[in-house]
Amino acid sequence: MKVTGIFLAALIAFCPLAGLSLAQESQPGSPPPVKLKSESTALTLSVVGTTLPIPLIFLAAAASGPGGDADFLAWAGVSSLAIGPSLGYFYADSKGRGWSGIGIRAIGLAAIFGGEGGFLSAAGAGIFIASTVYDLVQVKSAVRRHNLRVQEKGLAIVPVLSLQSKTIGLQVQFIF
């Protein structure tokens, strides 16, 4: 009897800390909070990832010469231009869209450098610019889609104390 009293006293004392709800059996508890992604963070990652490589390209142009650091800086800057706009998609857990954007821009860059200034280079530049602008404009909607997905699904296990039936139990909620 004494052990039961100590157990009940401890249970009552720690109820607020454990999220214990005093409810009837038919009342659902609240689901656990979901951490949502920020649209502005995704856009910032994409914009910074897009603009940060530009100084590398200018540094490479200033230090131009055959071989050495200038070539490395140029390739690092140009390849980073293909990756930068997709950073917001990776943040928003839209990895498929992120990788496809990188692939499209890589094809555009290959056409730019392989076209030797002709129509192929112009088409590659158009593809590259269009893909970059599209990714920068659409990254916020990717975050919104992610936030809707994580709010739709969930699992909550909530301890419940029923005063009516004088029982303690666990309530499991599936949200889908």
ChimeraX commands (.cxc) that place a marker at each C-alpha (Angstrom):
marker #1 position 0.00,0.00,0.00 radius 0.5
marker #1 position 2.81,2.38,0.90 radius 0.5
marker #1 position 4.61,1.66,-2.42 radius 0.5
marker #1 position 1.43,2.42,-4.36 radius 0.5
marker #1 position 1.04,5.73,-2.51 radius 0.5
marker #1 position 4.64,6.72,-3.25 radius 0.5
marker #1 position 4.17,5.73,-6.89 radius 0.5
marker #1 position 0.97,7.79,-7.22 radius 0.5
marker #1 position 2.58,10.79,-5.47 radius 0.5
marker #1 position 5.56,10.64,-7.84 radius 0.5
marker #1 position 3.23,10.24,-10.81 radius 0.5
marker #1 position 1.21,13.30,-9.83 radius 0.5
marker #1 position 4.36,15.33,-9.17 radius 0.5
marker #1 position 5.92,14.50,-12.53 radius 0.5
marker #1 position 2.75,14.64,-14.65 radius 0.5
marker #1 position 3.44,18.13,-16.02 radius 0.5
marker #1 position 7.00,17.19,-16.91 radius 0.5
marker #1 position 6.02,14.04,-18.75 radius 0.5
marker #1 position 3.20,15.63,-20.71 radius 0.5
marker #1 position 0.66,13.44,-18.95 radius 0.5
marker #1 position -2.86,14.45,-19.81 radius 0.5
marker #1 position -5.74,14.07,-17.41 radius 0.5
marker #1 position -8.38,12.93,-19.84 radius 0.5
marker #1 position -11.13,10.47,-20.44 radius 0.5
marker #1 position -10.34,7.51,-22.63 radius 0.5
marker #1 position -12.08,8.98,-25.68 radius 0.5
marker #1 position -10.26,12.34,-25.72 radius 0.5
marker #1 position -7.13,12.40,-27.87 radius 0.5
marker #1 position -4.00,14.16,-26.68 radius 0.5
marker #1 position -2.18,16.65,-28.82 radius 0.5
marker #1 position 0.39,15.32,-31.31 radius 0.5
marker #1 position 4.04,16.17,-30.75 radius 0.5
marker #1 position 5.21,19.46,-32.25 radius 0.5
marker #1 position 6.75,19.28,-35.70 radius 0.5
marker #1 position 9.82,21.32,-36.58 radius 0.5
marker #1 position 9.07,23.09,-39.84 radius 0.5
marker #1 position 11.68,24.28,-42.34 radius 0.5
marker #1 position 12.08,27.98,-43.11 radius 0.5
marker #1 position 11.38,29.28,-46.62 radius 0.5
marker #1 position 13.77,32.19,-46.13 radius 0.5
marker #1 position 16.59,29.86,-45.03 radius 0.5
marker #1 position 16.14,27.75,-48.16 radius 0.5
marker #1 position 16.13,30.82,-50.39 radius 0.5
marker #1 position 19.18,32.24,-48.60 radius 0.5
marker #1 position 21.10,28.98,-49.08 radius 0.5
marker #1 position 20.26,28.94,-52.79 radius 0.5
marker #1 position 21.09,32.60,-53.37 radius 0.5
marker #1 position 24.36,32.48,-51.41 radius 0.5
marker #1 position 25.31,29.20,-53.08 radius 0.5
marker #1 position 24.68,30.80,-56.46 radius 0.5
marker #1 position 26.48,34.09,-55.88 radius 0.5
marker #1 position 29.43,32.94,-53.76 radius 0.5
marker #1 position 31.28,31.19,-56.63 radius 0.5
marker #1 position 31.25,34.31,-58.82 radius 0.5
marker #1 position 34.30,35.90,-57.11 radius 0.5
marker #1 position 36.25,32.67,-57.73 radius 0.5
marker #1 position 35.63,33.05,-61.45 radius 0.5
marker #1 position 36.76,36.70,-61.39 radius 0.5
marker #1 position 39.87,35.75,-59.39 radius 0.5
marker #1 position 40.65,33.10,-61.95 radius 0.5
marker #1 position 40.21,35.60,-64.77 radius 0.5
marker #1 position 42.50,38.09,-63.00 radius 0.5
marker #1 position 45.18,35.44,-62.48 radius 0.5
marker #1 position 44.74,33.94,-65.93 radius 0.5
marker #1 position 47.53,31.97,-67.40 radius 0.5
marker #1 position 47.99,28.39,-68.48 radius 0.5
marker #1 position 47.74,25.82,-65.68 radius 0.5
marker #1 position 48.09,26.36,-61.98 radius 0.5
marker #1 position 45.72,27.95,-59.52 radius 0.5
marker #1 position 43.78,30.01,-62.06 radius 0.5
marker #1 position 42.43,26.90,-63.79 radius 0.5
marker #1 position 41.49,25.34,-60.47 radius 0.5
marker #1 position 39.71,28.51,-59.33 radius 0.5
marker #1 position 37.85,28.76,-62.62 radius 0.5
marker #1 position 36.67,25.14,-62.51 radius 0.5
marker #1 position 35.77,25.40,-58.82 radius 0.5
marker #1 position 33.74,28.55,-59.46 radius 0.5
marker #1 position 31.97,27.25,-62.55 radius 0.5
marker #1 position 31.11,23.86,-61.03 radius 0.5
marker #1 position 29.89,25.57,-57.86 radius 0.5
marker #1 position 27.55,27.67,-59.99 radius 0.5
marker #1 position 25.81,24.43,-61.00 radius 0.5
marker #1 position 25.47,23.27,-57.39 radius 0.5
marker #1 position 24.55,26.52,-55.63 radius 0.5
marker #1 position 20.89,26.95,-56.65 radius 0.5
marker #1 position 20.12,23.42,-55.42 radius 0.5
marker #1 position 21.26,23.97,-51.84 radius 0.5
marker #1 position 17.81,25.17,-50.78 radius 0.5
marker #1 position 16.24,22.00,-52.20 radius 0.5
marker #1 position 18.60,19.81,-50.19 radius 0.5
marker #1 position 17.63,21.83,-47.09 radius 0.5
marker #1 position 13.94,21.24,-47.93 radius 0.5
marker #1 position 14.52,17.47,-48.30 radius 0.5
marker #1 position 13.74,17.67,-52.03 radius 0.5
marker #1 position 16.89,15.84,-53.02 radius 0.5
marker #1 position 15.50,14.62,-56.33 radius 0.5
marker #1 position 14.80,18.17,-57.49 radius 0.5
marker #1 position 18.19,19.30,-56.19 radius 0.5
marker #1 position 20.08,16.63,-58.12 radius 0.5
marker #1 position 18.05,17.13,-61.28 radius 0.5
marker #1 position 18.77,20.88,-61.18 radius 0.5
marker #1 position 22.49,20.16,-60.83 radius 0.5
marker #1 position 22.29,17.76,-63.77 radius 0.5
marker #1 position 20.45,20.25,-65.99 radius 0.5
marker #1 position 22.93,23.01,-65.19 radius 0.5
marker #1 position 25.87,20.63,-65.76 radius 0.5
marker #1 position 24.49,19.83,-69.21 radius 0.5
marker #1 position 24.13,23.56,-69.87 radius 0.5
marker #1 position 27.73,24.19,-68.78 radius 0.5
marker #1 position 28.98,21.33,-70.96 radius 0.5
marker #1 position 27.15,22.85,-73.93 radius 0.5
marker #1 position 28.58,26.31,-73.16 radius 0.5
marker #1 position 32.18,25.09,-73.09 radius 0.5
marker #1 position 31.77,22.44,-75.78 radius 0.5
marker #1 position 29.92,24.64,-78.28 radius 0.5
marker #1 position 32.92,26.86,-79.06 radius 0.5
marker #1 position 30.83,30.02,-79.21 radius 0.5
marker #1 position 28.16,28.76,-81.65 radius 0.5
marker #1 position 24.50,27.91,-81.30 radius 0.5
marker #1 position 25.27,25.09,-78.86 radius 0.5
marker #1 position 26.97,27.53,-76.48 radius 0.5
marker #1 position 24.00,29.91,-76.65 radius 0.5
marker #1 position 21.55,27.07,-76.03 radius 0.5
marker #1 position 23.66,25.86,-73.10 radius 0.5
marker #1 position 23.72,29.35,-71.60 radius 0.5
marker #1 position 19.93,29.56,-71.97 radius 0.5
marker #1 position 19.46,26.18,-70.28 radius 0.5
marker #1 position 21.85,27.11,-67.48 radius 0.5
marker #1 position 20.23,30.51,-66.80 radius 0.5
marker #1 position 16.67,29.17,-67.05 radius 0.5
marker #1 position 17.41,26.31,-64.63 radius 0.5
marker #1 position 19.11,28.66,-62.16 radius 0.5
marker #1 position 16.24,31.17,-62.21 radius 0.5
marker #1 position 13.64,28.38,-61.94 radius 0.5
marker #1 position 15.35,26.87,-58.90 radius 0.5
marker #1 position 15.67,30.24,-57.16 radius 0.5
marker #1 position 12.00,31.05,-57.78 radius 0.5
marker #1 position 10.62,27.62,-56.83 radius 0.5
marker #1 position 12.68,26.78,-53.73 radius 0.5
marker #1 position 10.13,28.34,-51.36 radius 0.5
marker #1 position 7.36,26.12,-52.72 radius 0.5
marker #1 position 9.57,23.08,-52.13 radius 0.5
marker #1 position 9.82,24.08,-48.47 radius 0.5
marker #1 position 6.04,24.54,-48.28 radius 0.5
marker #1 position 5.50,21.06,-49.76 radius 0.5
marker #1 position 7.96,19.60,-47.24 radius 0.5
marker #1 position 6.21,21.32,-44.33 radius 0.5
marker #1 position 2.82,20.01,-45.47 radius 0.5
marker #1 position 4.22,16.47,-45.74 radius 0.5
marker #1 position 5.69,16.44,-42.24 radius 0.5
marker #1 position 2.50,17.83,-40.74 radius 0.5
marker #1 position 0.37,15.14,-42.37 radius 0.5
marker #1 position 2.23,12.16,-40.94 radius 0.5
marker #1 position 3.12,11.44,-37.38 radius 0.5
marker #1 position 3.08,9.16,-34.39 radius 0.5
marker #1 position 2.35,10.28,-30.87 radius 0.5
marker #1 position 2.54,8.16,-27.73 radius 0.5
marker #1 position 1.00,10.05,-24.84 radius 0.5
marker #1 position 0.59,8.80,-21.26 radius 0.5
marker #1 position -3.01,9.13,-20.05 radius 0.5
marker #1 position -4.49,9.12,-16.55 radius 0.5
marker #1 position -8.22,8.46,-16.45 radius 0.5
marker #1 position -9.91,9.66,-13.29 radius 0.5
marker #1 position -13.18,8.04,-14.31 radius 0.5
marker #1 position -11.93,4.49,-14.55 radius 0.5
marker #1 position -8.94,5.10,-12.21 radius 0.5
marker #1 position -6.44,3.71,-14.69 radius 0.5
marker #1 position -3.15,4.75,-16.20 radius 0.5
marker #1 position -2.28,3.96,-19.79 radius 0.5
marker #1 position -0.64,4.98,-23.03 radius 0.5
marker #1 position -2.49,6.50,-25.91 radius 0.5
marker #1 position -1.08,5.93,-29.39 radius 0.5
marker #1 position -2.03,8.29,-32.22 radius 0.5
marker #1 position -1.24,7.69,-35.87 radius 0.5
marker #1 position -1.56,10.72,-38.12 radius 0.5
marker #1 position -1.49,10.00,-41.84 radius 0.5
marker link #1:1,2 radius 0.2
marker link #1:2,3 radius 0.2
marker link #1:3,4 radius 0.2
marker link #1:4,5 radius 0.2
marker link #1:5,6 radius 0.2
marker link #1:6,7 radius 0.2
marker link #1:7,8 radius 0.2
marker link #1:8,9 radius 0.2
marker link #1:9,10 radius 0.2
marker link #1:10,11 radius 0.2
marker link #1:11,12 radius 0.2
marker link #1:12,13 radius 0.2
marker link #1:13,14 radius 0.2
marker link #1:14,15 radius 0.2
marker link #1:15,16 radius 0.2
marker link #1:16,17 radius 0.2
marker link #1:17,18 radius 0.2
marker link #1:18,19 radius 0.2
marker link #1:19,20 radius 0.2
marker link #1:20,21 radius 0.2
marker link #1:21,22 radius 0.2
marker link #1:22,23 radius 0.2
marker link #1:23,24 radius 0.2
marker link #1:24,25 radius 0.2
marker link #1:25,26 radius 0.2
marker link #1:26,27 radius 0.2
marker link #1:27,28 radius 0.2
marker link #1:28,29 radius 0.2
marker link #1:29,30 radius 0.2
marker link #1:30,31 radius 0.2
marker link #1:31,32 radius 0.2
marker link #1:32,33 radius 0.2
marker link #1:33,34 radius 0.2
marker link #1:34,35 radius 0.2
marker link #1:35,36 radius 0.2
marker link #1:36,37 radius 0.2
marker link #1:37,38 radius 0.2
marker link #1:38,39 radius 0.2
marker link #1:39,40 radius 0.2
marker link #1:40,41 radius 0.2
marker link #1:41,42 radius 0.2
marker link #1:42,43 radius 0.2
marker link #1:43,44 radius 0.2
marker link #1:44,45 radius 0.2
marker link #1:45,46 radius 0.2
marker link #1:46,47 radius 0.2
marker link #1:47,48 radius 0.2
marker link #1:48,49 radius 0.2
marker link #1:49,50 radius 0.2
marker link #1:50,51 radius 0.2
marker link #1:51,52 radius 0.2
marker link #1:52,53 radius 0.2
marker link #1:53,54 radius 0.2
marker link #1:54,55 radius 0.2
marker link #1:55,56 radius 0.2
marker link #1:56,57 radius 0.2
marker link #1:57,58 radius 0.2
marker link #1:58,59 radius 0.2
marker link #1:59,60 radius 0.2
marker link #1:60,61 radius 0.2
marker link #1:61,62 radius 0.2
marker link #1:62,63 radius 0.2
marker link #1:63,64 radius 0.2
marker link #1:64,65 radius 0.2
marker link #1:65,66 radius 0.2
marker link #1:66,67 radius 0.2
marker link #1:67,68 radius 0.2
marker link #1:68,69 radius 0.2
marker link #1:69,70 radius 0.2
marker link #1:70,71 radius 0.2
marker link #1:71,72 radius 0.2
marker link #1:72,73 radius 0.2
marker link #1:73,74 radius 0.2
marker link #1:74,75 radius 0.2
marker link #1:75,76 radius 0.2
marker link #1:76,77 radius 0.2
marker link #1:77,78 radius 0.2
marker link #1:78,79 radius 0.2
marker link #1:79,80 radius 0.2
marker link #1:80,81 radius 0.2
marker link #1:81,82 radius 0.2
marker link #1:82,83 radius 0.2
marker link #1:83,84 radius 0.2
marker link #1:84,85 radius 0.2
marker link #1:85,86 radius 0.2
marker link #1:86,87 radius 0.2
marker link #1:87,88 radius 0.2
marker link #1:88,89 radius 0.2
marker link #1:89,90 radius 0.2
marker link #1:90,91 radius 0.2
marker link #1:91,92 radius 0.2
marker link #1:92,93 radius 0.2
marker link #1:93,94 radius 0.2
marker link #1:94,95 radius 0.2
marker link #1:95,96 radius 0.2
marker link #1:96,97 radius 0.2
marker link #1:97,98 radius 0.2
marker link #1:98,99 radius 0.2
marker link #1:99,100 radius 0.2
marker link #1:100,101 radius 0.2
marker link #1:101,102 radius 0.2
marker link #1:102,103 radius 0.2
marker link #1:103,104 radius 0.2
marker link #1:104,105 radius 0.2
marker link #1:105,106 radius 0.2
marker link #1:106,107 radius 0.2
marker link #1:107,108 radius 0.2
marker link #1:108,109 radius 0.2
marker link #1:109,110 radius 0.2
marker link #1:110,111 radius 0.2
marker link #1:111,112 radius 0.2
marker link #1:112,113 radius 0.2
marker link #1:113,114 radius 0.2
marker link #1:114,115 radius 0.2
marker link #1:115,116 radius 0.2
marker link #1:116,117 radius 0.2
marker link #1:117,118 radius 0.2
marker link #1:118,119 radius 0.2
marker link #1:119,120 radius 0.2
marker link #1:120,121 radius 0.2
marker link #1:121,122 radius 0.2
marker link #1:122,123 radius 0.2
marker link #1:123,124 radius 0.2
marker link #1:124,125 radius 0.2
marker link #1:125,126 radius 0.2
marker link #1:126,127 radius 0.2
marker link #1:127,128 radius 0.2
marker link #1:128,129 radius 0.2
marker link #1:129,130 radius 0.2
marker link #1:130,131 radius 0.2
marker link #1:131,132 radius 0.2
marker link #1:132,133 radius 0.2
marker link #1:133,134 radius 0.2
marker link #1:134,135 radius 0.2
marker link #1:135,136 radius 0.2
marker link #1:136,137 radius 0.2
marker link #1:137,138 radius 0.2
marker link #1:138,139 radius 0.2
marker link #1:139,140 radius 0.2
marker link #1:140,141 radius 0.2
marker link #1:141,142 radius 0.2
marker link #1:142,143 radius 0.2
marker link #1:143,144 radius 0.2
marker link #1:144,145 radius 0.2
marker link #1:145,146 radius 0.2
marker link #1:146,147 radius 0.2
marker link #1:147,148 radius 0.2
marker link #1:148,149 radius 0.2
marker link #1:149,150 radius 0.2
marker link #1:150,151 radius 0.2
marker link #1:151,152 radius 0.2
marker link #1:152,153 radius 0.2
marker link #1:153,154 radius 0.2
marker link #1:154,155 radius 0.2
marker link #1:155,156 radius 0.2
marker link #1:156,157 radius 0.2
marker link #1:157,158 radius 0.2
marker link #1:158,159 radius 0.2
marker link #1:159,160 radius 0.2
marker link #1:160,161 radius 0.2
marker link #1:161,162 radius 0.2
marker link #1:162,163 radius 0.2
marker link #1:163,164 radius 0.2
marker link #1:164,165 radius 0.2
marker link #1:165,166 radius 0.2
marker link #1:166,167 radius 0.2
marker link #1:167,168 radius 0.2
marker link #1:168,169 radius 0.2
marker link #1:169,170 radius 0.2
marker link #1:170,171 radius 0.2
marker link #1:171,172 radius 0.2
marker link #1:172,173 radius 0.2
marker link #1:173,174 radius 0.2
marker link #1:174,175 radius 0.2
marker link #1:175,176 radius 0.2
view
